[in-house]
Amino acid sequence: MKQYIKHAPWKVIEEGLLPEYNKVSESIFSLGNGKIGQRGNFEEYYSGETLQGNYISGIYYPDKTRVGWWKNGYPEYFAKVLNAPDWTGIKIAINGQKLDLHTCKITEFKRVLNMKKDTSENVTRQNFPTEKKLR
């Protein structure tokens, strides 16, 4: 795997949007407090490959499906975490053209997870296909 994540004391830094690593980045930049958790999805609309995820502690589905490899020592069921409603997302349109981080030309992208200050920061500059610029 390409080393695209930068490390600093108490910080995880991603510079440059690499769609082929988006699902990995969503896992790395996940946030949670023990009661509620959220994958590191973009706030802006993104039509590329993504795994949206918002989770609430204690809400799960007990899947009692037995499969051919079932053996002694395995639990009676597997708890599958359910996805909570998606409360994230900012839909931006300028002159009827929707902002989509997957289709716009990204000229600057940086996100920083600061674990000491409990903050997540994202800076993005992109050009619409019509050359309109947005920051």
C-alpha positions in Angstrom: 0.0 0.0 0.0 1.2 3.5 -0.8 2.3 5.5 2.2 0.1 8.6 1.5 -0.7 9.4 5.1 1.7 11.8 6.9 2.4 11.5 10.6 3.0 14.2 13.1 2.8 14.2 16.9 -0.9 13.6 17.7 -1.9 14.2 14.1 -2.8 12.2 11.1 -2.5 14.2 7.8 -3.7 13.4 4.3 -2.6 15.8 1.5 -4.1 15.2 -1.9 -7.3 13.4 -2.7 -6.6 9.9 -3.9 -9.9 8.2 -4.9 -8.4 4.7 -4.9 -7.6 5.1 -1.2 -10.9 6.8 -0.2 -12.4 3.8 1.7 -9.1 3.4 3.7 -9.1 7.1 4.5 -12.7 7.0 5.7 -11.6 4.3 8.2 -8.5 6.2 9.3 -10.4 9.5 9.8 -13.4 7.9 11.6 -14.6 9.7 14.7 -16.3 8.3 17.8 -16.9 8.8 21.5 -18.0 5.4 22.7 -21.7 6.2 22.2 -21.8 7.3 18.5 -19.3 6.8 15.7 -19.0 8.1 12.2 -16.7 7.1 9.3 -14.5 9.8 7.9 -16.8 10.6 5.0 -16.7 13.9 3.1 -19.2 16.6 4.1 -19.5 17.5 0.5 -21.2 15.3 -2.1 -18.9 12.5 -3.4 -20.2 10.2 -6.1 -17.0 8.0 -6.1 -16.6 4.8 -4.1 -17.4 5.3 -0.5 -18.8 3.4 2.5 -21.1 5.8 4.3 -21.4 5.0 8.0 -22.9 6.4 11.1 -23.3 4.1 14.1 -24.9 4.2 17.5 -23.6 2.1 20.4 -25.8 -0.8 21.4 -27.9 -0.9 18.1 -27.2 -4.1 16.2 -28.8 -7.0 14.5 -28.2 -10.5 15.9 -27.5 -12.6 12.7 -28.2 -16.2 13.6 -27.4 -17.5 10.1 -25.4 -20.8 10.3 -22.9 -21.4 7.6 -21.0 -24.6 6.5 -17.8 -23.8 8.4 -19.7 -23.5 11.8 -17.6 -25.1 14.5 -17.5 -25.5 18.3 -16.3 -22.4 20.0 -18.0 -19.9 17.7 -20.6 -17.6 19.1 -24.3 -18.5 18.6 -24.8 -15.4 16.5 -22.8 -12.6 15.0 -23.8 -9.1 15.9 -24.1 -6.9 12.7 -23.9 -3.2 13.4 -26.7 -1.3 11.7 -26.1 2.0 9.9 -27.8 4.9 11.5 -29.5 7.6 9.4 -27.0 9.8 7.5 -27.0 13.2 9.0 -23.9 14.4 7.2 -23.8 16.0 3.8 -23.7 19.5 2.4 -25.1 19.8 -1.1 -23.7 22.8 -2.9 -24.8 23.9 -6.3 -23.7 27.0 -8.2 -25.8 28.1 -11.2 -27.4 24.7 -11.1 -24.2 22.8 -11.2 -23.7 20.4 -8.3 -20.4 20.2 -6.4 -19.1 16.7 -6.5 -15.6 16.0 -5.2 -15.3 13.0 -7.5 -15.9 14.9 -10.7 -14.5 18.4 -9.9 -10.9 19.1 -10.5 -9.3 19.2 -7.0 -6.5 21.8 -6.8 -5.9 21.6 -3.1 -6.9 18.9 -0.6 -5.8 18.5 3.0 -7.4 16.9 6.0 -6.0 16.7 9.5 -7.1 14.6 12.4 -5.7 16.2 15.6 -6.1 13.6 18.4 -4.7 15.9 21.1 -7.2 18.7 20.4 -10.1 16.4 19.3 -10.5 18.2 16.0 -10.9 17.2 12.4 -10.0 19.8 9.7 -10.6 19.7 6.0 -9.4 22.2 3.4 -10.4 21.7 -0.2 -10.1 23.8 -3.3 -11.8 22.6 -6.5 -12.7 23.8 -9.9 -16.1 23.0 -11.5 -15.9 21.5 -15.0 -17.0 25.0 -16.2 -13.9 26.5 -14.5 -15.8 28.1 -11.6 -13.5 28.0 -8.5 -14.7 27.1 -5.0 -12.9 27.0 -1.6 
